[in-house]
Structures are given as structure tokens and as C-alpha cells.
Amino acid sequence: MPLSDSVNIGVIVERRPIDHPWQDHEWRVAAVVLDPPSGLNPGSVAVGEWLYVAGIVPLQLHTTEVAAYVENLTSPETALYVVLRATAAAGDQMPYVLDRVTANPYEAQYYINDEEMLVDKVAMPEAVIEWLEAYVAEHYHEEPFRKRKRDKVSIEAYTFGQEPIVELRKRLKASNGDDTP
């Protein structure tokens, strides 16, 4: 696979029956396909009546996110994160539109709290893992740890707000001539 900044990913979603009192099915990502054929139309039935084509989007890599890709590659389950956006669909039509596919777990975390989005974690295909490892090997430069040094501050010269209440009381008693403790 050539080393580039993006590759096309096709997403297949599944309409699964569930046992729930208010809902008879749920939508989940069934598979991702690397470099799918261009004839796939979003919303079309892929296989049977339960698998649908969500669409084809580019998986784009950015040099500023290389540390997140390293985190993903070193995790126990290397994954792609598929983000689907809710739409107003009626009946058995797919109620989601493919928004993006990312290899950055932190970007996926951003979308999890949005009620309009469905974020699903899918196992990363082996060819994508190899491509991502090659990209990381070329662009990742580990920064050495630098211990931060404290600023030098003269405590005597530094004043903030009022003087302490104990000192204020001592000063007021001394100015009034009061000798009681």
C-alpha cells in the first residue's frame, strides 16, 4: 500500500433485532472495507435485508495527530472509529449518514457525548494497520522529557491581596495602644 495521507474506507452497517420494550432493532457498524468498489451507493442493501452500505469516506491522517495513532496502535485492540450522524428517516430506512472514519481515539471521544452521533469501534483491518504503522514510522518524533523548572520568586517582594488577618490585628492593636492579647 502506498504511503499517503488518506485511503478510502467503505462502511457497512447492520440493522440488528433486539429484545427491548420500546425498540425492535438497533444500528451498529458491521464492517469496514479498505478501498471499496466505487459502485456502492449509500443506503443500498449490501446483503440480505439487514446489511446496508453507509458510504465511502477517506480515512485521513494528519501529522499533528501522530501521538494519538501511536496510542491506538499500542492499545490491546487496534481500531477504527466510525462516526454516524442521525437523520430523519422513516420506517426501515437507515437513520444515519456516514460522517467520518478516524484512527484517532481522542477524536472519536469528542463525538461520543453528542446525542446526534453514533460512534462505533471496529477492528482495524490488517492492511490499514500496516499502512498506519508506516505513516507513524515516517512522521513520529518522540519529544524528550524536559523537567519544568520553577520560577524564582522573592517572597518578600511578592504581595498579594490584603495582609494576613493576624498581622492586621497586631498592627491595629499597636496603633491604638491596646496591650491586651
C-alpha positions in Angstrom: 0.0 0.0 0.0 1.5 3.4 -0.9 2.4 5.8 1.9 -0.1 8.6 1.5 -2.2 10.8 3.8 -5.6 9.2 3.0 -7.2 6.0 1.9 -10.9 5.3 1.1 -12.9 3.3 3.6 -16.3 1.8 3.0 -18.6 1.2 5.9 -21.3 -1.4 6.2 -23.9 -1.1 8.9 -26.2 -3.7 10.3 -29.8 -3.5 11.5 -30.0 -5.9 14.4 -33.1 -7.1 16.1 -33.0 -6.6 19.9 -35.2 -7.6 22.8 -36.4 -4.2 24.1 -39.9 -3.0 25.1 -39.7 0.3 23.1 -37.4 -0.6 20.2 -37.3 -3.7 18.0 -33.8 -3.1 16.4 -30.6 -1.2 16.7 -28.0 0.0 14.2 -24.3 -1.0 14.5 -21.3 -0.9 12.2 -20.8 -4.5 10.8 -17.6 -4.0 8.8 -15.2 -1.6 7.2 -13.8 -2.3 3.7 -10.5 -0.9 2.5 -10.6 0.6 -1.0 -14.2 -0.5 -1.8 -15.6 -0.5 -5.3 -16.9 2.8 -6.4 -20.4 1.4 -7.3 -21.6 1.3 -3.7 -24.4 3.7 -3.1 -25.1 4.9 0.5 -28.3 3.4 1.8 -28.4 0.5 -0.6 -28.8 -3.0 0.7 -25.4 -4.8 0.8 -26.5 -8.4 1.8 -30.0 -9.6 2.6 -32.3 -7.2 4.3 -30.1 -6.5 7.4 -26.9 -5.0 6.0 -26.7 -1.6 4.5 -24.0 0.5 2.8 -23.4 3.6 5.0 -21.0 5.1 2.4 -17.4 5.6 1.5 -15.2 8.3 3.1 -11.5 8.9 3.2 -9.5 8.0 6.3 -7.2 11.0 6.5 -4.1 11.0 8.6 -2.6 14.2 10.0 1.0 14.7 11.2 -0.3 16.6 14.3 -2.2 13.5 15.5 0.6 11.0 15.2 0.8 10.6 19.0 -2.8 9.5 19.0 -2.1 7.0 16.3 0.7 5.5 18.3 -1.7 5.2 21.3 -4.2 3.4 19.0 -1.5 1.0 17.6 -0.2 0.2 21.1 -3.6 -0.5 22.6 -4.8 -4.1 23.0 -7.4 -3.7 20.3 -6.3 -1.5 17.4 -9.5 0.0 16.0 -11.1 2.4 13.5 -13.8 4.6 14.9 -16.8 5.2 12.7 -18.9 8.3 13.3 -22.5 8.2 12.0 -24.8 11.3 12.2 -28.5 10.9 12.8 -31.0 11.9 10.1 -34.8 11.9 9.9 -35.5 8.6 8.3 -38.9 6.8 8.2 -39.6 3.1 8.6 -36.8 0.7 7.8 -34.6 3.2 6.1 -31.2 3.7 7.6 -31.5 6.7 10.1 -27.8 7.6 9.9 -25.4 9.2 7.5 -21.7 8.4 7.5 -19.9 11.4 8.9 -16.3 10.2 9.2 -13.9 7.3 9.9 -10.9 8.1 12.1 -7.9 6.2 13.6 -7.6 8.8 16.4 -9.3 7.6 19.6 -9.3 11.1 21.0 -11.3 12.5 18.1 -13.8 9.7 18.5 -14.1 10.5 22.2 -15.1 14.0 21.2 -18.2 12.8 19.3 -19.3 10.2 21.9 -21.3 12.7 24.1 -23.2 14.2 21.1 -26.7 12.8 21.0 -26.9 13.2 17.3 -23.9 11.0 16.7 -23.4 7.2 16.9 -19.7 6.3 17.4 -18.8 2.7 16.8 -15.4 1.0 17.3 -14.5 -1.6 14.6 -11.4 -3.8 14.4 -8.8 -2.2 12.1 -8.1 -4.3 9.0 -4.5 -5.7 8.8 -3.7 -3.7 5.6 -4.8 -0.4 7.4 -2.6 -1.4 10.4 0.4 -1.8 8.2 -0.3 1.5 6.4 -0.7 3.3 9.7 2.5 1.8 11.1 4.4 3.0 8.1 2.9 6.5 8.4 3.8 6.7 12.1 7.3 5.4 11.4 7.8 8.2 9.0 6.2 11.1 11.0 6.6 10.2 14.7 9.4 12.0 16.6 9.3 11.4 20.3 10.0 14.5 22.2 12.4 14.1 25.1 11.1 14.7 28.6 12.1 18.1 30.0 11.5 18.8 33.6 9.9 22.1 34.2 11.9 24.4 36.4 10.2 26.6 39.0 10.3 30.3 38.6 12.5 32.2 41.0 10.2 34.4 43.2 11.3 36.6 46.0 8.7 36.0 48.7 9.5 39.4 50.4 8.9 41.3 47.2 5.7 39.4 46.4 2.5 40.8 47.9 -1.0 39.5 47.0 -4.2 41.0 48.3 -4.5 42.1 52.0 -2.0 41.3 54.7 -2.9 38.3 56.9 -5.6 39.0 59.5 -3.3 38.1 62.4 -0.8 40.8 61.2 -3.6 43.3 60.7 -4.9 42.8 64.3 -1.4 43.2 65.7 -0.8 46.4 63.8 -4.2 47.9 64.8 -3.7 47.0 68.5 -0.2 48.6 68.4 -1.6 51.8 66.8 -4.4 52.0 69.4 -2.1 51.4 72.3 -4.1 48.3 73.4 -1.9 45.9 75.3 -4.5 43.1 75.7 -3.7 39.9 73.8 
